[in-house]
């Protein structure tokens, strides 16, 4: 049961990303989720991908999300959470 809170957090982040852009492919989504806590090199090793493939997926995902930098990905996740909390309080 120790892994369930971590799984819930991953599900929440996945939902936030898809809430921002349903057009993200599965691989783009996985790259974005891992970028929130890993380096690109570590992510490539974890996913069994070449580093250029990770960078391509990142660039495509960032383009779909309208961002250019990892810091903007963090900001989007925080903003999406704040908006969801605000909507929940308004109900």
Buried (B, 14 or more C-beta within 10 A) or exposed (E): EEEEEEEEEEEBBBEBBEEBBEEBEEBBBBBBBBBEEBEBEEBBEEBEBEEEBBBBBBEBBBEBBEBEEBEBBEEBBEEBEEEBEEEEEEE
